[in-house]
Amino acid sequence: MVLDPGEPHLSRILSQTGTGPAWAVLDRRLEVAHRLLRGPGRPAVSAVAARCRSVSTSHPSPVFRECYGVPPAEACSVGGS
């Protein structure tokens, strides 16, 4: 069973955090990308971008760098968490 809280409820929750729906989705995608890039197997940045449904491999790079201090390609080489 999938629970659908509905748009009004989601908007209310997100407004309490000061985040809009688009930023909440982007934030979640960046978290997943960061975890995948630092995980085992060292996937290609393009594969992670595709899995996280990024428009392109370069689009999220500035935001990723702002959040994590390194571009996606360097997050791969750092490893660990």
NUMIKE-178605 format. One record per atom (N, C-alpha, C): chain; x, y negated, z negated; residue number from 1; atom name. Coordinates in nm, 2 decimals, decimal comma, padded with zeros to 4 digits, always signed. Each point is the difference from the previous one (the first is absolute). Example, Ala and Ser with C-alpha at 12.3 -4.5 7.8 and 13.67 -1.06 7.14 Angstrom:
residues 2
chaine|xx|yy|zz|num|atome
A|+01,32|+00,57|-00,78|1|N
A|-00,09|-00,12|+00,00|1|CA
A|+00,09|-00,12|+00,00|1|C
A|-00,04|-00,11|+00,07|2|N
A|+00,09|-00,11|+00,00|2|CA
A|-00,08|-00,11|-00,08|2|C
END
This chain:
residues 81
chaine|xx|yy|zz|num|atome
A|+00,08|+00,12|+00,00|1|N
A|-00,08|-00,12|+00,00|1|CA
A|+00,09|-00,12|+00,00|1|C
A|-00,04|-00,10|+00,08|2|N
A|+00,08|-00,13|+00,01|2|CA
A|-00,09|-00,10|-00,06|2|C
A|+00,06|-00,07|-00,09|3|N
A|-00,07|-00,11|-00,07|3|CA
A|+00,03|-00,13|+00,08|3|C
A|-00,11|-00,07|+00,03|4|N
A|+00,01|-00,13|+00,07|4|CA
A|-00,05|-00,11|-00,09|4|C
A|+00,09|-00,08|-00,07|5|N
A|-00,05|-00,10|-00,09|5|CA
A|-00,08|-00,11|+00,06|5|C
A|+00,01|-00,02|+00,13|6|N
A|-00,07|-00,11|+00,07|6|CA
A|+00,08|-00,13|+00,00|6|C
A|-00,03|-00,08|+00,10|7|N
A|+00,08|-00,12|+00,02|7|CA
A|-00,02|-00,10|-00,12|7|C
A|-00,12|-00,02|-00,05|8|N
A|-00,01|-00,10|-00,11|8|CA
A|+00,08|+00,04|-00,12|8|C
A|+00,00|+00,13|-00,04|9|N
A|+00,08|+00,05|-00,11|9|CA
A|+00,15|-00,01|+00,02|9|C
A|+00,04|+00,04|+00,12|10|N
A|+00,14|-00,02|+00,03|10|CA
A|+00,05|-00,14|+00,00|10|C
A|-00,08|-00,09|+00,05|11|N
A|+00,03|-00,14|+00,00|11|CA
A|+00,01|-00,06|-00,14|11|C
A|-00,09|+00,05|-00,09|12|N
A|+00,01|-00,05|-00,13|12|CA
A|+00,12|+00,05|-00,07|12|C
A|+00,04|+00,13|+00,02|13|N
A|+00,12|+00,05|-00,06|13|CA
A|+00,12|-00,07|+00,05|13|C
A|+00,01|-00,02|+00,13|14|N
A|+00,12|-00,06|+00,06|14|CA
A|+00,00|-00,15|-00,04|14|C
A|-00,11|-00,07|-00,02|15|N
A|+00,01|-00,14|-00,04|15|CA
A|+00,05|-00,01|-00,14|15|C
A|-00,02|+00,10|-00,09|16|N
A|+00,05|+00,00|-00,13|16|CA
A|+00,16|+00,01|+00,00|16|C
A|+00,05|+00,06|+00,10|17|N
A|+00,15|+00,02|+00,01|17|CA
A|+00,06|-00,12|+00,08|17|C
A|-00,09|-00,08|+00,07|18|N
A|+00,05|-00,11|+00,08|18|CA
A|+00,05|+00,05|+00,13|18|C
A|-00,04|+00,11|+00,05|19|N
A|+00,04|+00,06|+00,12|19|CA
A|-00,12|+00,02|+00,09|19|C
A|+00,02|-00,03|+00,13|20|N
A|-00,11|+00,03|+00,10|20|CA
A|+00,02|+00,14|+00,05|20|C
A|-00,11|+00,05|+00,07|21|N
A|+00,01|+00,14|+00,05|21|CA
A|+00,12|+00,02|+00,09|21|C
A|+00,03|-00,09|+00,09|22|N
A|+00,11|+00,02|+00,09|22|CA
A|+00,13|+00,01|-00,07|22|C
A|+00,02|-00,08|-00,10|23|N
A|+00,13|+00,01|-00,08|23|CA
A|+00,00|+00,12|-00,08|23|C
A|-00,11|+00,04|-00,05|24|N
A|+00,00|+00,13|-00,08|24|CA
A|+00,04|+00,12|+00,08|24|C
A|-00,06|+00,00|+00,13|25|N
A|+00,04|+00,11|+00,09|25|CA
A|+00,15|-00,01|+00,04|25|C
A|+00,05|-00,12|+00,03|26|N
A|+00,14|-00,01|+00,03|26|CA
A|+00,09|+00,04|-00,11|26|C
A|-00,04|-00,04|-00,12|27|N
A|+00,08|+00,04|-00,12|27|CA
A|+00,01|+00,15|-00,02|27|C
A|-00,12|+00,06|+00,02|28|N
A|+00,00|+00,15|-00,02|28|CA
A|+00,09|+00,07|+00,11|28|C
A|-00,01|-00,05|+00,13|29|N
A|+00,07|+00,05|+00,11|29|CA
A|+00,15|-00,02|-00,03|29|C
A|+00,04|-00,11|-00,05|30|N
A|+00,14|-00,03|-00,03|30|CA
A|+00,05|+00,10|-00,11|30|C
A|-00,08|+00,02|-00,11|31|N
A|+00,04|+00,09|-00,10|31|CA
A|+00,02|+00,14|+00,05|31|C
A|-00,09|+00,05|+00,09|32|N
A|+00,02|+00,13|+00,06|32|CA
A|+00,12|+00,01|+00,09|32|C
A|+00,02|-00,11|+00,08|33|N
A|+00,12|+00,00|+00,09|33|CA
A|+00,13|+00,00|-00,09|33|C
A|+00,00|-00,07|-00,10|34|N
A|+00,12|-00,01|-00,09|34|CA
A|+00,03|+00,14|-00,06|34|C
A|-00,11|+00,07|-00,05|35|N
A|+00,02|+00,13|-00,05|35|CA
A|+00,05|+00,10|+00,10|35|C
A|-00,06|-00,01|+00,12|36|N
A|+00,04|+00,10|+00,11|36|CA
A|+00,15|-00,03|+00,04|36|C
A|+00,03|-00,12|+00,01|37|N
A|+00,14|-00,04|+00,05|37|CA
A|+00,10|+00,05|-00,10|37|C
A|-00,03|-00,01|-00,13|38|N
A|+00,10|+00,04|-00,10|38|CA
A|-00,01|+00,14|-00,04|38|C
A|-00,10|+00,08|+00,05|39|N
A|-00,02|+00,13|-00,03|39|CA
A|+00,10|+00,10|+00,07|39|C
A|-00,02|+00,13|-00,02|40|N
A|+00,08|+00,10|+00,07|40|CA
A|-00,02|+00,00|+00,15|40|C
A|+00,10|+00,03|+00,07|41|N
A|-00,01|+00,02|+00,15|41|CA
A|+00,03|-00,12|+00,08|41|C
A|+00,01|-00,12|-00,06|42|N
A|+00,04|-00,12|+00,07|42|CA
A|-00,07|-00,02|+00,13|42|C
A|-00,13|-00,02|+00,00|43|N
A|-00,08|-00,01|+00,13|43|CA
A|+00,04|-00,13|+00,07|43|C
A|-00,02|+00,00|+00,13|44|N
A|+00,03|-00,12|+00,08|44|CA
A|-00,10|-00,11|-00,04|44|C
A|+00,05|-00,12|+00,00|45|N
A|-00,09|-00,12|-00,03|45|CA
A|-00,12|+00,00|+00,09|45|C
A|+00,02|+00,03|+00,13|46|N
A|-00,11|+00,01|+00,09|46|CA
A|-00,11|+00,10|-00,03|46|C
A|+00,05|+00,12|-00,05|47|N
A|-00,09|+00,10|-00,05|47|CA
A|-00,08|-00,05|-00,12|47|C
A|+00,06|-00,06|-00,09|48|N
A|-00,06|-00,05|-00,12|48|CA
A|-00,10|-00,11|+00,04|48|C
A|+00,04|-00,09|+00,09|49|N
A|-00,09|-00,11|+00,04|49|CA
A|-00,13|+00,06|+00,07|49|C
A|+00,02|+00,10|+00,08|50|N
A|-00,11|+00,07|+00,06|50|CA
A|-00,09|+00,06|-00,11|50|C
A|+00,06|+00,07|-00,09|51|N
A|-00,08|+00,07|-00,11|51|CA
A|-00,08|-00,10|-00,08|51|C
A|+00,06|-00,12|-00,03|52|N
A|-00,06|-00,10|-00,08|52|CA
A|-00,09|-00,09|+00,09|52|C
A|-00,01|+00,03|+00,12|53|N
A|-00,09|-00,07|+00,09|53|CA
A|+00,04|-00,15|+00,02|53|C
A|+00,13|-00,02|+00,01|54|N
A|+00,05|-00,13|+00,03|54|CA
A|-00,02|-00,03|+00,15|54|C
A|-00,02|-00,12|+00,03|55|N
A|-00,02|-00,04|+00,14|55|CA
A|+00,13|+00,02|+00,08|55|C
A|+00,11|-00,03|-00,06|56|N
A|+00,13|+00,03|+00,06|56|CA
A|+00,11|+00,02|-00,11|56|C
A|+00,12|+00,04|+00,03|57|N
A|+00,10|+00,02|-00,10|57|CA
A|+00,05|-00,13|-00,05|57|C
A|-00,01|-00,11|+00,08|58|N
A|+00,06|-00,13|-00,04|58|CA
A|-00,10|-00,08|-00,08|58|C
A|-00,13|+00,02|+00,02|59|N
A|-00,10|-00,08|-00,06|59|CA
A|+00,01|-00,01|-00,15|59|C
A|+00,00|+00,12|-00,07|60|N
A|+00,01|+00,00|-00,15|60|CA
A|+00,13|-00,03|-00,06|60|C
A|+00,11|-00,01|+00,08|61|N
A|+00,13|-00,01|-00,05|61|CA
A|+00,02|-00,12|-00,09|61|C
A|-00,04|-00,12|+00,04|62|N
A|+00,02|-00,12|-00,09|62|CA
A|-00,08|+00,02|-00,13|62|C
A|-00,11|+00,05|+00,00|63|N
A|-00,08|+00,02|-00,12|63|CA
A|+00,06|+00,11|-00,09|63|C
A|+00,05|+00,11|+00,07|64|N
A|+00,07|+00,11|-00,07|64|CA
A|+00,12|-00,06|-00,07|64|C
A|+00,08|-00,08|+00,07|65|N
A|+00,12|-00,05|-00,05|65|CA
A|-00,03|-00,09|-00,12|65|C
A|-00,10|-00,08|+00,01|66|N
A|-00,04|-00,09|-00,11|66|CA
A|-00,04|+00,08|-00,12|66|C
A|-00,07|+00,11|+00,02|67|N
A|-00,05|+00,08|-00,12|67|CA
A|+00,12|+00,08|-00,06|67|C
A|+00,08|+00,06|+00,08|68|N
A|+00,10|+00,10|-00,05|68|CA
A|+00,15|-00,05|+00,01|68|C
A|+00,02|-00,12|+00,06|69|N
A|+00,13|-00,05|+00,00|69|CA
A|+00,09|+00,05|+00,11|69|C
A|-00,04|+00,10|+00,08|70|N
A|+00,07|+00,05|+00,11|70|CA
A|-00,10|+00,03|+00,12|70|C
A|+00,05|+00,00|+00,12|71|N
A|-00,08|+00,04|+00,11|71|CA
A|-00,03|+00,15|+00,00|71|C
A|-00,10|+00,05|+00,07|72|N
A|-00,04|+00,14|-00,01|72|CA
A|+00,12|+00,09|+00,04|72|C
A|+00,08|-00,04|+00,10|73|N
A|+00,11|+00,09|+00,03|73|CA
A|+00,10|+00,02|-00,11|73|C
A|+00,03|-00,11|-00,08|74|N
A|+00,09|+00,01|-00,11|74|CA
A|-00,06|+00,08|-00,12|74|C
A|-00,13|+00,00|-00,01|75|N
A|-00,07|+00,07|-00,11|75|CA
A|+00,03|+00,15|+00,02|75|C
A|+00,01|+00,04|+00,13|76|N
A|+00,03|+00,14|+00,03|76|CA
A|+00,13|+00,04|-00,05|76|C
A|+00,10|-00,09|+00,02|77|N
A|+00,14|+00,04|-00,04|77|CA
A|+00,02|-00,01|-00,15|77|C
A|-00,08|-00,07|-00,07|78|N
A|+00,02|-00,01|-00,15|78|CA
A|-00,04|+00,13|-00,07|78|C
A|-00,11|+00,06|+00,04|79|N
A|-00,05|+00,12|-00,06|79|CA
A|-00,03|-00,01|-00,15|79|C
A|-00,06|+00,10|-00,05|80|N
A|-00,04|+00,00|-00,15|80|CA
A|-00,10|-00,10|-00,02|80|C
A|-00,03|-00,03|-00,13|81|N
A|-00,10|-00,10|-00,03|81|CA
A|+00,04|-00,09|-00,11|81|C
END
